[in-house]
Amino acid sequence: MSLLATLSPTAIIAAAPAPQGGFGMLLFPIILIAIMYFLMIRPQMKRQKEHQAMLGKLQRGDEVLTNSGIAGVVTEIGENFVTVEIADNVRIRVQKAAIGNVLPKGTLKSA
């Protein structure tokens, strides 16, 4: 056999061992999906539950920080929207989901 014949793609494919079928073929995707679940999906679901719990406990007078970085005091809470007072007589309405954090009491007075 010549050197060219041994290096041709058909010779390499013919010389390769036949793939093992069955459970071995399915094991890699199953392991990959399990790793993605524990490293990506599960922590995101946990953060989402914590955020929903924080929004459920939201009440008037809480000092909040929105996702856009605006800090203020909650003055009114609706079903989907929250009114936040950011300065004296300056109020804005934001969606509840836009509330990023509830700050400890007195944070805005110290700033």
DSSP file (Angstrom, degrees, kcal/mol; ACC not computed):
  #  RESIDUE AA STRUCTURE BP1 BP2  ACC     N-H-->O    O-->H-N    N-H-->O    O-->H-N    TCO  KAPPA ALPHA  PHI   PSI    X-CA   Y-CA   Z-CA
    1    1 A M              0   0    0      0, 0.0     2,-0.1     0, 0.0     0, 0.0   0.000 360.0 360.0 360.0 138.6    0.0    0.0    0.0
    2    2 A S     >  -     0   0    0      1,-0.1     4,-1.5     4,-0.0     5,-0.1  -0.368 360.0-113.3 -82.9 164.5    1.3    3.4   -0.9
    3    3 A L  H  > S+     0   0    0      1,-0.2     4,-1.2     2,-0.2     5,-0.1   0.865 116.7  54.9 -63.6 -37.9    1.7    6.3    1.6
    4    4 A L  H  > S+     0   0    0      1,-0.2     4,-0.7     2,-0.2    -1,-0.2   0.875 105.6  52.2 -64.5 -38.3   -1.0    8.3   -0.2
    5    5 A A  H  4 S+     0   0    0      1,-0.2     3,-0.4     2,-0.2     6,-0.2   0.851 108.2  50.6 -68.4 -34.5   -3.5    5.5    0.1
    6    6 A T  H  < S+     0   0    0     -4,-1.5    -1,-0.2     1,-0.2    -2,-0.2   0.764 112.1  47.5 -75.8 -23.5   -2.9    5.2    3.9
    7    7 A L  H  < S+     0   0    0     -4,-1.2    -1,-0.2    -3,-0.2    -2,-0.2   0.494  85.8 111.4 -94.4  -4.1   -3.4    8.9    4.4
    8    8 A S  S  X S-     0   0    0     -4,-0.7     4,-1.9    -3,-0.4     3,-0.4  -0.362  78.0-118.2 -70.2 151.2   -6.6    9.2    2.3
    9    9 A P  H  > S+     0   0    0      0, 0.0     4,-2.5     0, 0.0     5,-0.2   0.849 113.1  54.4 -59.0 -35.8   -9.8   10.0    4.2
   10   10 A T  H  > S+     0   0    0      1,-0.2     4,-2.4     2,-0.2     5,-0.2   0.874 107.8  49.7 -68.3 -34.6  -11.5    6.7    3.2
   11   11 A A  H  > S+     0   0    0     -3,-0.4     4,-1.7    -6,-0.2    -1,-0.2   0.884 111.6  48.7 -69.6 -37.1   -8.6    4.7    4.5
   12   12 A I  H  X S+     0   0    0     -4,-1.9     4,-1.1     2,-0.2    -2,-0.2   0.917 113.6  46.5 -67.7 -42.5   -8.7    6.6    7.8
   13   13 A I  H  < S+     0   0    0     -4,-2.5     3,-0.4     1,-0.2    -2,-0.2   0.905 112.8  49.7 -66.1 -40.9  -12.5    6.0    8.1
   14   14 A A  H  < S+     0   0    0     -4,-2.4    -1,-0.2     1,-0.2    -2,-0.2   0.836 111.8  48.6 -66.7 -31.7  -12.1    2.4    7.2
   15   15 A A  H  < S+     0   0    0     -4,-1.7    -1,-0.2    -5,-0.2    -2,-0.2   0.667  90.5 100.3 -83.0 -16.3   -9.4    1.9    9.8
   16   16 A A  S  < S-     0   0    0     -4,-1.1     2,-0.0    -3,-0.4    -3,-0.0  -0.416  83.1-106.7 -70.7 144.3  -11.4    3.6   12.5
   17   17 A P        -     0   0    0      0, 0.0    -1,-0.1     0, 0.0     3,-0.1  -0.366  40.3 -97.3 -69.1 151.1  -13.1    1.3   15.0
   18   18 A A        -     0   0    0      1,-0.1    -4,-0.0    -4,-0.1     2,-0.0  -0.449  46.8-102.8 -67.8 138.7  -16.9    1.0   14.7
   19   19 A P        -     0   0    0      0, 0.0     2,-0.5     0, 0.0    -1,-0.1  -0.330  31.4-117.7 -65.4 143.9  -18.7    3.3   17.1
   20   20 A Q        -     0   0    0     -3,-0.1     2,-0.1     1,-0.1     5,-0.0  -0.696  34.9-155.3 -80.7 128.2  -20.2    1.6   20.2
   21   21 A G    >   +     0   0    0     -2,-0.5     3,-0.6     3,-0.1     2,-0.3  -0.208  47.1  41.8 -91.9-175.7  -24.0    2.0   20.2
   22   22 A G  T >> S-     0   0    0      1,-0.2     3,-0.9     2,-0.1     4,-0.8  -0.538 112.9  -1.7  86.8-140.2  -26.5    1.9   23.0
   23   23 A F  H 3> S+     0   0    0     -2,-0.3     4,-1.5     1,-0.2     3,-0.4   0.787 122.4  65.5 -66.3 -31.0  -26.2    3.6   26.4
   24   24 A G  H <> S+     0   0    0     -3,-0.6     4,-0.7     1,-0.2    -1,-0.2   0.835 100.0  52.4 -61.7 -33.2  -22.7    4.9   25.8
   25   25 A M  H <4 S+     0   0    0     -3,-0.9    -1,-0.2     1,-0.2    -2,-0.2   0.821 113.3  43.4 -72.2 -31.4  -24.0    7.2   23.1
   26   26 A L  H  X S+     0   0    0     -4,-0.8     4,-1.7    -3,-0.4    -2,-0.2   0.655  97.1  76.2 -87.8 -17.5  -26.7    8.7   25.4
   27   27 A L  H  X S+     0   0    0     -4,-1.5     4,-2.3     1,-0.2     5,-0.2   0.900  90.5  53.4 -65.1 -42.5  -24.5    9.1   28.5
   28   28 A F  H  X S+     0   0    0     -4,-0.7     4,-2.4     1,-0.2    -1,-0.2   0.934 110.0  45.1 -62.9 -49.2  -22.6   12.2   27.3
   29   29 A P  H  > S+     0   0    0      0, 0.0     4,-2.4     0, 0.0    -1,-0.2   0.882 112.9  52.5 -63.0 -35.3  -25.7   14.3   26.5
   30   30 A I  H  X S+     0   0    0     -4,-1.7     4,-2.1     2,-0.2    -2,-0.2   0.927 111.4  45.7 -64.7 -44.3  -27.4   13.3   29.7
   31   31 A I  H  X S+     0   0    0     -4,-2.3     4,-2.3     2,-0.2    -1,-0.2   0.898 112.3  52.0 -64.7 -40.6  -24.3   14.3   31.7
   32   32 A L  H  X S+     0   0    0     -4,-2.4     4,-2.2     1,-0.2    -2,-0.2   0.905 110.3  47.6 -63.4 -42.7  -24.1   17.6   29.8
   33   33 A I  H  X S+     0   0    0     -4,-2.4     4,-2.2     2,-0.2    -1,-0.2   0.894 111.3  51.6 -65.7 -40.4  -27.7   18.5   30.5
   34   34 A A  H  X S+     0   0    0     -4,-2.1     4,-2.2     2,-0.2    -2,-0.2   0.906 110.1  48.6 -64.1 -41.6  -27.3   17.6   34.2
   35   35 A I  H  X S+     0   0    0     -4,-2.3     4,-2.1     1,-0.2     5,-0.3   0.919 111.4  49.8 -64.7 -43.3  -24.2   19.9   34.5
   36   36 A M  H  X>S+     0   0    0     -4,-2.2     4,-2.2     1,-0.2     5,-1.5   0.888 110.0  52.1 -62.7 -38.1  -26.1   22.7   32.7
   37   37 A Y  I  <>S+     0   0    0     -4,-2.2     5,-2.9     3,-0.2    -2,-0.2   0.950 114.3  40.4 -62.7 -49.5  -29.0   22.3   35.1
   38   38 A F  I  <5S+     0   0    0     -4,-2.2    -1,-0.2     1,-0.2    -2,-0.2   0.775 123.2  39.1 -75.0 -25.9  -26.9   22.5   38.3
   39   39 A L  I  <5S+     0   0    0     -4,-2.1    -1,-0.2    -5,-0.2    -2,-0.2   0.735 133.9   9.4 -95.1 -24.2  -24.6   25.3   37.1
   40   40 A M  I  X5S+     0   0    0     -4,-2.2     4,-1.3    -5,-0.3    -3,-0.2   0.760 124.9  41.1-122.5 -53.5  -27.0   27.6   35.2
   41   41 A I  I  ><S+     0   0    0     -5,-1.5     4,-2.2     2,-0.2     5,-0.2   0.934 111.9  50.3 -74.0 -47.9  -30.7   26.8   35.5
   42   42 A R  H  ><S+     0   0    0     -5,-2.9     4,-2.0     1,-0.2    -1,-0.2   0.914 111.2  47.2 -62.6 -46.4  -31.1   26.0   39.2
   43   43 A P  H  > S+     0   0    0      0, 0.0     4,-2.3     0, 0.0    -1,-0.2   0.883 111.8  52.1 -62.9 -35.9  -29.2   29.1   40.5
   44   44 A Q  H  X S+     0   0    0     -4,-1.3     4,-2.0     2,-0.2    -2,-0.2   0.904 109.2  49.1 -65.9 -40.4  -31.3   31.3   38.2
   45   45 A M  H  X S+     0   0    0     -4,-2.2     4,-2.1     2,-0.2    -1,-0.2   0.877 110.3  51.9 -65.3 -37.2  -34.5   29.8   39.5
   46   46 A K  H  X S+     0   0    0     -4,-2.0     4,-2.1     2,-0.2    -2,-0.2   0.922 110.0  47.9 -65.3 -44.1  -33.4   30.3   43.1
   47   47 A R  H  X S+     0   0    0     -4,-2.3     4,-2.2     1,-0.2    -2,-0.2   0.879 110.3  53.1 -63.1 -37.6  -32.6   34.0   42.4
   48   48 A Q  H  X S+     0   0    0     -4,-2.0     4,-2.2     2,-0.2    -1,-0.2   0.899 108.7  48.8 -65.8 -40.9  -36.0   34.5   40.7
   49   49 A K  H  X S+     0   0    0     -4,-2.1     4,-2.2     2,-0.2    -2,-0.2   0.903 111.0  50.4 -64.7 -41.3  -37.8   33.0   43.8
   50   50 A E  H  X S+     0   0    0     -4,-2.1     4,-2.1     2,-0.2    -2,-0.2   0.892 110.5  49.8 -63.6 -39.8  -35.8   35.3   46.1
   51   51 A H  H  X S+     0   0    0     -4,-2.2     4,-2.3     2,-0.2    -2,-0.2   0.906 110.5  49.5 -66.2 -42.2  -36.7   38.4   44.0
   52   52 A Q  H  X S+     0   0    0     -4,-2.2     4,-1.8     1,-0.2    -2,-0.2   0.889 110.9  50.1 -64.0 -39.1  -40.4   37.4   44.0
   53   53 A A  H  X S+     0   0    0     -4,-2.2     4,-1.4     2,-0.2    -2,-0.2   0.893 109.8  51.2 -65.4 -39.7  -40.3   37.0   47.8
   54   54 A M  H  < S+     0   0    0     -4,-2.1     4,-0.4     1,-0.2     3,-0.2   0.908 110.7  48.3 -63.6 -42.0  -38.7   40.4   48.2
   55   55 A L  H >< S+     0   0    0     -4,-2.3     3,-0.7     1,-0.2    -1,-0.2   0.837 108.0  55.6 -67.9 -32.0  -41.3   42.0   46.0
   56   56 A G  H 3< S+     0   0    0     -4,-1.8    -1,-0.2     1,-0.2    -2,-0.2   0.819 108.4  47.6 -68.5 -31.0  -44.0   40.3   48.0
   57   57 A K  T 3< S+     0   0    0     -4,-1.4    -1,-0.2    -3,-0.2    -2,-0.2   0.462  84.2 124.1 -87.7  -2.9  -42.7   41.8   51.3
   58   58 A L    <   +     0   0    0     -3,-0.7     2,-0.3    -4,-0.4    -3,-0.0  -0.344  35.9 168.6 -63.5 135.7  -42.4   45.3   49.8
   59   59 A Q    >   -     0   0    0     -2,-0.0     3,-1.7    17,-0.0    15,-0.2  -0.922  41.0 -70.1-143.7 168.5  -44.4   48.0   51.8
   60   60 A R  T 3  S+     0   0    0     -2,-0.3    15,-0.2     1,-0.2     3,-0.1  -0.293 115.5  28.4 -60.1 141.4  -44.8   51.7   52.1
   61   61 A G  T 3  S+     0   0    0     13,-3.0    -1,-0.2     1,-0.3     2,-0.2   0.302  84.5 135.6  90.8  -9.4  -41.8   53.5   53.5
   62   62 A D    <   -     0   0    0     -3,-1.7    12,-2.8    12,-0.1     2,-0.6  -0.492  54.7-130.0 -71.0 140.4  -39.2   50.9   52.3
   63   63 A E  E     -AB  73 103A   0     40,-0.6    40,-3.1    10,-0.2     2,-0.3  -0.827  36.4-177.8 -91.3 125.9  -36.1   52.4   50.8
   64   64 A V  E     -AB  72 102A   0      8,-2.9     8,-2.1    -2,-0.6     2,-0.4  -0.820  26.9-146.8-127.1 161.6  -35.4   50.8   47.4
   65   65 A L  E     -AB  71 101A   0     36,-2.4    35,-2.0    -2,-0.3    36,-2.0  -0.997  22.7-142.2-126.5 123.8  -32.9   50.8   44.6
   66   66 A T  E >   - B   0  99A   0      4,-2.7     3,-1.5    -2,-0.4    33,-0.2  -0.317  28.4-105.7 -80.4 168.3  -34.2   50.2   41.1
   67   67 A N  T 3  S+     0   0    0     31,-2.7    32,-0.1     1,-0.3    -1,-0.1   0.759 121.6  57.2 -63.9 -24.0  -32.3   48.2   38.5
   68   68 A S  T 3  S-     0   0    0     30,-0.3    -1,-0.3     2,-0.1    31,-0.1   0.494 123.4-103.1 -87.0  -2.8  -31.4   51.5   36.8
   69   69 A G  S <  S+     0   0    0     -3,-1.5     2,-0.5     1,-0.3    -2,-0.1   0.540  72.9 141.4  98.0   7.7  -29.8   52.8   39.9
   70   70 A I        -     0   0    0      2,-0.0    -4,-2.7     0, 0.0     2,-0.4  -0.735  34.4-158.5 -86.7 126.9  -32.4   55.2   41.2
   71   71 A A  E     +A   65   0A   0     -2,-0.5     2,-0.3    -6,-0.2    -6,-0.2  -0.845  28.6 127.1-106.2 141.8  -32.8   55.2   44.9
   72   72 A G  E     -A   64   0A   0     -8,-2.1    -8,-2.9    -2,-0.4     2,-0.4  -0.965  53.6 -82.8-171.2-175.3  -36.0   56.3   46.7
   73   73 A V  E     -AC  63  85A   0     12,-2.2    12,-3.2    -2,-0.3     2,-0.4  -0.896  40.8-117.7-110.5 135.0  -38.7   55.6   49.2
   74   74 A V  E     + C   0  84A   0    -12,-2.8   -13,-3.0    -2,-0.4    10,-0.2  -0.570  37.6 166.7 -72.4 125.5  -41.8   53.6   48.3
   75   75 A T  E     +     0   0A   0      8,-2.8     2,-0.3    -2,-0.4     9,-0.2   0.649  64.9  17.8-111.2 -24.3  -44.9   55.8   48.7
   76   76 A E  E     - C   0  83A   0      7,-1.3     7,-2.9   -17,-0.1     2,-0.5  -0.990  60.5-157.9-152.1 139.1  -47.5   53.7   46.9
   77   77 A I  E     + C   0  82A   0     -2,-0.3     5,-0.2     5,-0.2     2,-0.2  -0.977  15.1 175.0-124.3 124.4  -47.8   50.1   45.9
   78   78 A G        -     0   0    0      3,-3.0    -2,-0.0    -2,-0.5     5,-0.0  -0.407  48.7 -89.7-108.7-169.7  -50.1   48.8   43.1
   79   79 A E  S    S+     0   0    0     -2,-0.2     3,-0.1     1,-0.1    -1,-0.0   0.914 120.4   3.5 -70.7 -42.1  -50.5   45.4   41.5
   80   80 A N  S    S+     0   0    0      1,-0.1    16,-2.6    16,-0.1    17,-0.3   0.590 126.6  56.2-117.5 -18.4  -47.9   46.0   38.8
   81   81 A F  E     - D   0  95A   0     14,-0.3    -3,-3.0    15,-0.1     2,-0.4  -0.856  56.8-157.8-123.6 154.4  -46.4   49.4   39.6
   82   82 A V  E     -CD  77  94A   0     12,-3.1    12,-2.8    -2,-0.3     2,-0.5  -0.989  15.1-138.6-128.1 136.1  -44.7   51.1   42.5
   83   83 A T  E     -CD  76  93A   0     -7,-2.9    -8,-2.8    -2,-0.4    -7,-1.3  -0.862  22.8-168.5 -96.0 126.4  -44.5   54.8   43.2
   84   84 A V  E     -CD  74  92A   0      8,-3.2     8,-2.7    -2,-0.5     2,-0.7  -0.959  16.0-143.9-119.6 127.9  -41.1   55.8   44.4
   85   85 A E  E     +CD  73  91A   0    -12,-3.2   -12,-2.2    -2,-0.5     6,-0.2  -0.823  21.5 174.3 -91.5 115.9  -40.3   59.3   45.9
   86   86 A I  E     -     0   0A   0      4,-2.0     2,-0.3    -2,-0.7    -1,-0.2   0.641  67.8  -1.8 -98.8 -17.1  -36.7   60.1   44.8
   87   87 A A  E >  S- D   0  90A   0      3,-1.2     3,-2.1   -14,-0.1     2,-0.2  -0.919 106.2 -51.1-155.7 176.3  -36.7   63.7   46.1
   88   88 A D  T 3  S-     0   0    0      1,-0.3     3,-0.1    -2,-0.3    -2,-0.0  -0.407 126.1 -10.0 -60.2 122.4  -39.1   66.0   47.9
   89   89 A N  T 3  S+     0   0    0     -2,-0.2     2,-0.5     1,-0.2    -1,-0.3   0.692 107.6 117.7  59.5  23.3  -42.3   66.1   45.9
   90   90 A V  E <   +D   87   0A   0     -3,-2.1    -4,-2.0     2,-0.0    -3,-1.2  -0.954  39.0 171.8-119.9 110.1  -40.6   64.2   43.0
   91   91 A R  E     -D   85   0A   0     -2,-0.5     2,-0.3    -6,-0.2    -6,-0.2  -0.932  12.6-170.5-123.2 142.5  -42.3   60.8   42.4
   92   92 A I  E     -D   84   0A   0     -8,-2.7    -8,-3.2    -2,-0.4     2,-0.5  -0.941  17.7-134.9-127.1 151.9  -41.8   58.3   39.7
   93   93 A R  E     +D   83   0A   0     -2,-0.3     2,-0.3   -10,-0.2   -10,-0.2  -0.926  29.2 172.6-107.1 128.8  -43.8   55.1   38.8
   94   94 A V  E     -D   82   0A   0    -12,-2.8   -12,-3.1    -2,-0.5     2,-0.1  -0.911  37.6 -96.6-129.3 158.0  -41.8   52.0   38.0
   95   95 A Q  E >   -D   81   0A   0     -2,-0.3     3,-1.4   -14,-0.2     4,-0.3  -0.428  33.3-120.5 -69.4 149.5  -42.8   48.4   37.4
   96   96 A K  G >  S+     0   0    0    -16,-2.6     3,-1.8     1,-0.3    -1,-0.1   0.884 113.4  59.5 -58.4 -38.1  -42.5   46.2   40.5
   97   97 A A  G 3  S+     0   0    0    -17,-0.3    -1,-0.3     1,-0.3   -16,-0.1   0.701  93.7  66.8 -65.8 -17.8  -40.0   44.0   38.6
   98   98 A A  G <  S+     0   0    0     -3,-1.4   -31,-2.7   -32,-0.1     2,-0.6   0.547  74.3 102.7 -81.4  -6.6  -37.7   47.0   38.2
   99   99 A I  E <   +B   66   0A   0     -3,-1.8   -33,-0.2    -4,-0.3     3,-0.1  -0.684  47.5 177.9 -77.5 118.4  -37.1   47.1   42.0
  100  100 A G  E     +     0   0A   0    -35,-2.0     2,-0.3    -2,-0.6   -34,-0.2   0.890  57.1   2.5 -89.9 -44.3  -33.6   45.6   42.4
  101  101 A N  E     -B   65   0A   0    -36,-2.0   -36,-2.4   -47,-0.0     2,-0.6  -0.984  55.7-132.2-144.4 151.2  -33.0   45.8   46.1
  102  102 A V  E     -B   64   0A   0     -2,-0.3   -38,-0.3   -38,-0.2     3,-0.1  -0.946  34.8-144.3-101.1 122.1  -34.6   46.9   49.3
  103  103 A L  E     -B   63   0A   0    -40,-3.1   -40,-0.6    -2,-0.6     3,-0.1  -0.481  23.0 -94.6 -85.8 155.0  -32.1   49.0   51.2
  104  104 A P    >   -     0   0    0      0, 0.0     3,-1.6     0, 0.0     4,-0.3  -0.351  55.6 -86.3 -63.4 149.8  -31.7   49.1   55.0
  105  105 A K  T 3  S+     0   0    0      1,-0.2   -43,-0.1     2,-0.1    -3,-0.0  -0.310 113.9  24.1 -59.2 137.2  -33.7   51.8   56.8
  106  106 A G  T 3> S+     0   0    0     -3,-0.1     4,-1.4     3,-0.0    -1,-0.2   0.419  83.4 118.2  89.1  -0.6  -31.7   55.1   57.0
  107  107 A T  H <> S+     0   0    0     -3,-1.6     4,-0.7     1,-0.2    -2,-0.1   0.913  76.8  46.1 -65.0 -42.4  -29.5   54.5   54.0
  108  108 A L  H  4 S+     0   0    0     -4,-0.3     3,-0.3     1,-0.2    -1,-0.2   0.820 109.1  54.7 -73.1 -30.2  -30.8   57.4   52.0
  109  109 A K  H  4 S+     0   0    0      1,-0.2    -1,-0.2     2,-0.2    -2,-0.2   0.835 107.0  51.4 -71.1 -31.1  -30.6   59.9   54.9
  110  110 A S  H  <        0   0    0     -4,-1.4    -1,-0.2     1,-0.2    -2,-0.2   0.679 360.0 360.0 -79.2 -16.9  -26.9   59.1   55.4
  111  111 A A     <        0   0    0     -4,-0.7    -1,-0.2    -3,-0.3    -2,-0.2   0.470 360.0 360.0 -83.8 360.0  -26.0   59.6   51.8
